[in-house]
Amino acid sequence: MAMGSFNSSGGQAPMAEINTTPLVDVMLVLLIIFIITAPLMTHSVPVDLPRASSTPTPEKPLTLPVSITADGGVFLNGEKLDGDALEARFRDAVARDRGAELHLMADRAVRYEAVAETMSAARRAGVAKIGFVTQPAGK
């Protein structure tokens, strides 16, 4: 196989240089292909899961929405209650549903004492779950 040269000497010396640019290009393309496809191949693991039937999930527990206004007024479902009546309503709710949840919405200007008293009344009545309802930041 004859190799041409721009050398003016006219001698037939073997070519000692190897052009690695096409090799590097091909290797980079293969590397990119493997980087993209490798996670797709290991993303799912085939598992033969057993079949079983179960009962439907129970209904959501009873929620007790309690609002505390800035002046310390406590409202359960929109009805204003004092401390003793509030605890009695909590006891009735726990008697109906042991998993009753208290959703507490307190005004940002309310004294912590009113919040603490409401939470204490709920705990004495047997309410096990208490959640604080807030507004998302920026609104």
Residue pairs with C-beta under 8 A, 6 or more apart in sequence:
3 14
3 15
5 13
5 15
7 13
61 97
61 99
61 100
61 101
61 129
62 93
62 96
62 97
62 99
62 100
62 101
63 100
63 101
63 102
63 103
64 76
64 77
64 89
64 90
64 93
64 100
64 101
64 102
64 103
64 122
64 127
65 76
65 77
65 103
65 105
65 133
66 74
66 75
66 76
66 86
66 102
66 103
66 104
66 105
66 118
66 122
67 74
67 75
67 78
67 105
67 106
68 74
68 75
68 104
68 105
68 106
68 107
68 110
68 114
68 115
68 118
69 75
69 107
69 110
70 107
70 109
70 110
72 110
72 111
72 114
73 80
74 80
74 81
74 82
74 83
74 86
74 114
74 118
75 81
76 86
76 89
81 89
83 117
83 121
86 118
86 121
87 121
87 122
87 124
87 125
88 125
90 100
90 102
90 121
90 122
90 124
90 125
90 126
90 127
91 125
91 126
93 100
93 125
93 127
94 100
94 125
94 126
94 127
98 126
99 128
99 129
100 127
100 129
101 127
101 129
101 130
101 131
102 119
102 122
102 127
102 129
102 130
102 131
103 131
103 133
104 115
104 118
104 119
104 130
104 131
104 132
104 133
105 132
105 133
106 114
106 115
106 132
119 130
122 130
123 130
